[in-house]
């Protein structure tokens, strides 16, 4: 009997620990929370797209000692930045970016930065990556 009770206490403790690490579903509402979320395992695919453009899938893991309130993916090319909110799907935050057509002969490199924040305003360090939209191929000289 004592062994069953000890195992039950251990199991409940582990569930609480896991819920605390992943954010659970209910924030602790601890206004003294000084711990920033952590983002890890940023994935950007594909890393190179043809000049016609196309969809780029991004995903990241975000954890907090309380609750991850949101994840933001920032995509920058030149002077333009677009921000997308990540959706929680199967334990990862995901977003898709529709990369536009590149009608120039020069490849365009896009910078991706992702960060997470918790309900008290603590923000993670950013993870970064890139992807490229190829330029169009010029026809050989003498061809229209």
Secondary structure, DSSP 8 states (H G I E B T S, - for coil): -HHHHHHHHHHHHHHHHHHHHH--SS----TT-----EEEEEEEE-SEE-TT-EEEEEEEEEE-SS-EEEEEEEEEETTEEEEEE-EEETTEEEEEEEE----SSS-EEEEEEEEEEETT--B---EEEEEEE-------TT--
